[in-house]
Amino acid sequence: MKNSELVSRSLQSVWHPCTQMKRHETIPLVPFSRGEGMWLYDFEGRRHLDAISSWWVNLFGHCNPVINSAITDQLEKLEHVILAGFTHEPVIELSERLARLSKLGHAFYASDGASAVEIALKMSFHYWKNMGRPEKRHFVSLENGYHGETLGALSVTDVAIFSDTYSPLISKGLRIDTPDWRHAERGESPCDFALRCAEKLENLLEIHHPGIAAVILEPLVQGAAGMGMHHPAYLAKARQLCDKYNVHFIADEIAVGFGRTGTFFACEQGNILPDFLCLSKGITGGYLPLSAVLSRQAIYEAFYDDSLSRAFLHSHSYTGNALACRAALAVLDIFESDGVIAKNREKANLMTEKAKVLAAHPKVEHFRNTGMIWAFDVVDPSPDFSRRFHLAALKKGLLLRPIGNTVYFMPPYVIEEEEMDFLVQGTLELL
Ligand SMILES: *Cc1c(COP(=O)(O)O)cnc(C)c1O
């Protein structure tokens, strides 16, 4: 099959996400035929290095043999079954293992990140209602935060291009300054800046806490904001404040969970336990749509009752899909058997060392790194920077998708030294 034929058929039949379709009159759509490890191949045999893990989902490369065989094995036994009133081994084992890892429990499943956020918001509000506090119904979120694009998730998302159009449909929550250290004063450390932002959170909670159900944030890295990074001291302080003012802490680890920030969960770096933990993206290694919300035992107990209306009646058709759960179990197996967290620490050091040439480039500002995420802002006044950079990168065999003027690397963890060199060298030439 020819690339060009596939492109025209796709444009005729598929409404692609996050895209002004008319732009494809001039920007080529890239069809892929297969993937292997770090690489994606088109139909003419050209390959591209997947430096953004296919929108932050892939952890162990494309067509990973361990995950492939776990899924095919499961496929022979049970592909899917209704989870209301029924259960199966993969969902039980996954829930047990996620509970052990997160120190939370009773995983509630959905199929994508935005749905996990909806679940956490609804559960938090419903918890307070069950506790006789129905007036606690507002949510606090961070400036530039991103939590998905359904209407509920947009109410706590602060990315104008995704939310402004729909603002009449959205009941917007309370916004608080981002601790992203790029906004620090000159000479102010990321930690001092984080603590100064936490004071603003305290001011807000002090006044509004009787009406607030929860604070929701992306721990350590605000992904869609352009990989804005903050000091873990913010997490510890926000946790303290949530306790003090009787407000839930929802950790949206949809992008940062599963080792992305250097620890299995980002919250570990602030030494905190959230009340709700939202997971998706890396959970199946980028194979199948799955998300989960884990919560504290006290939350679960507030729903446990003879009354149906006190129960959490939310559901999705594919909740707890057996194939997806099996893929997630294979991902956890790889973490254990390959010592991924420790290995990633070495890889991250090596990559950061290599990326020094980028950090030192005269057009580069705010070079930053957390775990297996690297980002920098490019000083370039043209409004079209991100599109031009993306297209030029494709020509060099690099799949990169800058956010505004921020170029970031979020590679699968299977990246090796040779591929790091290819990525850094290519990016340097692009600059
Ligand atoms: C991607 C993302 C979401 C939404 O997940 P979808 O699966 O795209 O709905 C929510 N929160 C964060 C932090 C994300 O990065």
The ligand as a Tripos MOL2 file, in Angstrom:
@<TRIPOS>MOLECULE
LIG
   15    15     1     0     0
SMALL
NO_CHARGES

@<TRIPOS>ATOM
      1 C1         -3.4510   12.8740   28.8290 C.3       1 LIG1
      2 C2         -3.8610   13.4040   30.1410 C.ar      1 LIG1
      3 C3         -5.1930   13.3360   30.5680 C.ar      1 LIG1
      4 C4         -6.3080   12.8270   29.6990 C.3       1 LIG1
      5 O1         -6.1410   11.5040   29.3040 O.3       1 LIG1
      6 P1         -6.9070   10.9870   27.9860 P.3       1 LIG1
      7 O2         -6.6550    9.5300   27.9860 O.co2     1 LIG1
      8 O3         -6.2540   11.6960   26.8410 O.co2     1 LIG1
      9 O4         -8.3280   11.3440   28.1430 O.co2     1 LIG1
     10 C5         -5.4950   13.7980   31.8260 C.ar      1 LIG1
     11 N1         -4.5500   14.2930   32.6400 N.ar      1 LIG1
     12 C6         -3.2630   14.3540   32.2650 C.ar      1 LIG1
     13 C7         -2.2540   14.8910   33.2260 C.3       1 LIG1
     14 C8         -2.8740   13.9410   31.0020 C.ar      1 LIG1
     15 O5         -1.5970   14.0630   30.6090 O.3       1 LIG1
@<TRIPOS>BOND
     1     1     2 1
     2     2     3 ar
     3     2    14 ar
     4     3     4 1
     5     3    10 ar
     6     4     5 1
     7     5     6 1
     8     6     7 2
     9     6     8 1
    10     6     9 1
    11    10    11 ar
    12    11    12 ar
    13    12    13 1
    14    12    14 ar
    15    14    15 1
@<TRIPOS>SUBSTRUCTURE
     1 LIG1         1 GROUP 0 **** ****
